[in-house]
Structure formats: structure tokens, C-alpha cells
Amino acid sequence: MTVIDLLLIILILSASALCIFLIFTLKKLLKEVEAVRTDVHNFIEAANPVLENLADVSQRANRIVTEAENYWGELDRSIKKIKEKVSDVKSLKIFRDAESPAKDLITNLKAISKGFSAFWQAFKRN
């Protein structure tokens, strides 16, 4: 046997050992990749209900906001109507004051009647 034959045998044994090592390493790597794939699949399966719940919550929030906008519109219209009615009442009050010059007379008569009733009550007590 020559040196080249010995080196060739060592080279073949090294290549065989390297192939065996690569097979075991690839097998471990394949197990790790499978574990990662399983974890990712489990994560996706767990995320789906959360995303569905999030979709439901966003739909409910959208409905609530829409209803609030409708209520706000109704409230705004009601406030405008009340403002119009108040302005109408104020304008009518001005006309009523102008049309009723006897208002002071009525006020004075009421004051006189209250004074008379107070005097009468005081007179009865004595």
C-alpha cells in the first residue's frame, strides 16, 4: 500500500463520516423546522379568533358611532327648534308689551289686593 492509497482511504472515511454527520445534522434541523412550523400554525390558529373578535368589536363600534352621530343630529335639530321657539316667544313678548298698556295697571291692582289682604289679616289678629 502506498501513501496515496492510505490518504485515499482516510479521505473516503472522512467523507463518509462527514455524510453521516450531515445526515444527523439535517435530521435535527428538520425537527427544529417542523417545531417552528407547528408553533407558527398554532399561533395562526390562536390569532384567528382574536381577529374575528376584533372584527366584531370594530363593527359594534362603527354601529355605536353611527347611532351617536344620528342622535347628535337629532339633538342639534332639537336645539335649533328650541332656539327658534325661544326667539318667537321673545318677539311675541315685545308685541304683547306694546299691545297691553294696561299691564302696569293690572300689576298695581294685584299689589293693592295683596296689601289689602295683608292689612285685613293683621286687623283680624288684633
C-alpha positions in Angstrom: 0.0 0.0 0.0 1.2 3.3 -0.9 0.8 6.6 0.8 -1.7 7.7 -1.8 -3.9 4.7 -1.1 -3.7 5.4 2.6 -4.6 9.0 2.1 -7.4 8.0 -0.3 -8.8 5.6 2.4 -8.6 8.4 5.0 -10.3 10.7 2.6 -13.1 8.2 1.9 -13.6 7.6 5.6 -13.7 11.3 6.3 -16.2 11.9 3.5 -18.3 9.1 4.9 -18.1 10.5 8.4 -19.0 13.9 7.1 -22.0 12.5 5.2 -23.2 10.7 8.4 -22.7 13.9 10.4 -24.6 15.9 7.8 -27.5 13.4 7.8 -27.8 13.7 11.6 -27.5 17.4 11.5 -30.1 17.7 8.7 -32.4 15.4 10.7 -32.1 17.7 13.8 -32.6 20.8 11.6 -35.7 19.2 10.1 -37.1 18.6 13.6 -36.4 22.2 14.6 -38.1 23.5 11.4 -41.1 21.2 12.0 -41.3 22.6 15.5 -41.2 26.1 14.3 -43.9 25.3 11.6 -46.1 23.8 14.3 -45.6 26.9 16.5 -46.4 29.2 13.7 -49.5 27.1 12.8 -50.7 27.2 16.5 -50.1 30.9 16.6 -52.2 31.5 13.5 -54.9 29.2 14.8 -54.9 31.2 18.1 -54.8 34.5 16.3 -57.9 33.8 14.1 -60.5 34.0 16.9 -58.8 37.2 18.2 -59.1 38.7 14.7 -62.7 37.6 14.4 -63.5 39.2 17.8 -61.6 42.3 16.7 -63.8 42.4 13.6 -66.9 42.1 15.7 -65.8 44.8 18.1 -65.0 47.2 15.2 -68.4 46.5 13.7 -70.1 47.3 17.0 -68.0 50.4 17.5 -68.9 51.5 14.0 -72.6 51.0 14.7 -72.4 52.9 18.0 -70.6 55.8 16.4 -73.2 55.9 13.6 -76.0 55.9 16.2 -74.3 58.6 18.2 -74.0 60.7 15.0 -77.7 60.2 14.4 -78.5 61.2 18.0 -76.2 64.2 17.7 -78.1 65.2 14.5 -81.4 64.9 16.3 -80.1 66.8 19.3 -78.8 69.5 17.0 -82.1 69.8 15.2 -84.0 69.9 18.6 -81.7 72.7 19.9 -82.3 74.7 16.7 -86.1 74.2 17.1 -85.9 75.3 20.7 -83.9 78.4 19.8 -86.5 79.3 17.1 -89.3 78.9 19.6 -87.5 81.0 22.2 -86.9 83.7 19.6 -90.5 83.5 18.6 -91.6 83.9 22.2 -89.3 86.8 22.7 -90.7 88.5 19.6 -94.2 87.8 20.8 -93.4 89.3 24.3 -92.3 92.5 22.7 -95.6 92.7 20.8 -97.6 91.8 23.8 -95.9 94.5 25.9 -96.7 97.0 23.1 -100.3 95.9 22.8 -101.0 95.7 26.5 -100.5 99.2 28.0 -102.7 98.2 31.0 -100.1 95.8 32.3 -98.9 98.3 34.9 -102.5 98.9 36.0 -103.0 95.1 36.5 -99.7 94.9 38.4 -100.8 97.8 40.6 -104.2 96.3 41.2 -102.6 93.0 42.2 -100.3 94.8 44.6 -103.2 96.7 46.2 -105.2 93.4 46.6 -102.2 91.8 48.3 -101.7 94.8 50.5 -105.4 94.9 51.5 -105.4 91.1 52.3 -102.3 91.6 54.4 -103.9 94.6 56.2 -107.1 92.6 56.7 -105.2 89.6 58.2 -103.3 91.9 60.6 -106.6 93.7 61.5 -108.3 90.3 62.3 -105.4 89.3 64.6 -105.8 92.5 66.7 
